[in-house]
């Protein structure tokens, strides 16, 4: 199916040894086989904090 460009907001919670904090991703795209959790996890890895990721799907606006 390819990818569909969308305007979206994802709010996730990352739990790590440094505590719990919120991340928000504005903009992006959805692609077959790519999940929202992966995008939040990528932010987690980029900040060097890594850890469990929980995503509140109620905060995704398509």
C-alpha positions in Angstrom: 0.0 0.0 0.0 3.0 2.3 0.4 2.9 5.1 3.0 0.3 7.7 3.8 1.4 11.1 4.9 -0.7 12.4 7.8 -0.7 15.1 10.3 -0.7 13.5 13.7 0.1 14.0 17.3 1.4 11.2 19.5 1.8 11.5 23.2 3.7 8.7 24.9 5.0 7.9 28.3 8.6 6.6 28.7 9.5 4.9 31.9 13.2 4.6 32.6 15.6 4.5 35.5 15.6 8.3 35.5 11.8 8.4 36.1 8.7 8.9 33.9 8.4 11.7 31.4 6.2 12.6 28.5 7.2 12.9 24.9 5.2 14.3 22.0 5.8 13.9 18.3 4.2 16.4 15.9 3.9 15.5 12.3 5.1 12.3 10.7 3.8 9.5 8.5 2.2 6.1 8.8 3.6 3.3 6.8 2.5 -0.3 6.6 4.4 -2.3 9.2 5.5 0.8 11.1 3.8 1.4 14.5 3.4 4.5 16.6 5.3 2.9 19.5 8.4 2.7 17.2 8.3 6.4 16.7 8.1 7.1 20.4 10.9 4.6 21.1 13.0 6.3 18.5 12.6 9.6 20.5 13.5 7.7 23.7 16.7 6.3 22.1 17.6 9.7 20.7 17.4 11.3 24.2 19.6 8.5 25.6 17.1 7.6 28.2 15.5 4.4 26.6 13.1 2.2 28.5 9.6 1.0 28.5 7.2 2.8 26.2 3.5 3.2 26.8 1.4 5.1 24.2 -2.0 6.6 25.0 -3.9 6.2 21.7 -6.5 8.6 22.9 -4.0 11.4 22.2 -3.5 10.5 18.5 -5.2 13.0 16.3 -5.5 12.0 12.6 
